[in-house]
Amino acid sequence: MIIDTHAHLNFSAYKNDVGEVVEKTLNNDIWIVNAGSQYSTSRRAVQLAEKYEKGVYAAIGLHPVHLDTGLVKIKGDPEEMSLNTCEEYFDYERYKELAQSEKVVAIGEIGLDYYWRPKTKVKLEPFKQKQKELLQKEIALAKELGLPAIFHCRMAHDDLISMLDSTVNGVVHCFTGNQNQFEKYLELGLYFGLNGLIFKMDSDKIIEQIPLDRILIETDCPYLTPPQEKGRNEPIYIKHVVNKIAQLKNISQEELADITTQNAKKLFNLKT
């Protein structure tokens, strides 16, 4: 058994065949945590999870690139945006209400993203501050509900680290940090989400250092398709990530799958 701890079957890439993809995934002994990126996709993740007794779960949150800062033009797939705008503000109570579903196992994906940023210094600091204020609210929601957080971080690891402490439980999704940042996240007790990006990055040395009890396996599908496959990524392609990490750790794929499954069950409080 394997748990894909970060998927997006709630996104439009699967709108025509999501049921088939879920069934194929479950039939291959793979469970899924679908992460939201804003309210519409968070709600969709919950609705999808509630169709299944077990094996399909949801995380809800507002991704930083969907925050309306008024300082940068947000780019993305309009079908993944809210109905009336490509940007959104964080309604704490609305997300809290959505989290009442027993299928919600985390707040995420949330975090910091400085990739799409203002070009002028005068706008850059307010832009970063607005993202940090959003993240503080979402961390507060996770703490209030007793849920772990799924952190997205792009070009902002040092700022994210500065906002966290040992009271924050969660995973650094799609980990891309350097050695120093890895060590700091480890000190904070966080998990590391690894996916198809490990085939593109020079991350082998850091992966070798990550304790086995701190590794989570994910796909981030439909994105980050492993090079062994083509087109849209799917949860069943997680086998390639498992295979590479097992080789780096010098253990069998079965052992790695078992360990990371137990890690995911522990972090997200998943019931067998």
Secondary structure, DSSP 8 states (H G I E B T S, - for coil): -EEEEEE-TTSGGGTTTHHHHHHHHHHTTEEEEEE-SSHHHHHHHHHHHTTSSSSEEEEE---GGGB--SSS---S-GGGS-SS-S-B---HHHHHHHTTSTTEEEEEEEEEE-SS--SSHHHHHHHHHHHHHHHHHHHHHHHHHT--EEEEEES-HHHHHHT--TT--EEETT----HHHHHHHHHTT-EEEE-GGGGTSS-HHHHHHS-GGGEEE---TTSS--TTS-SS--GGGHHHHHHHHHHHHTS-HHHHHHHHHHHHHHHHT---
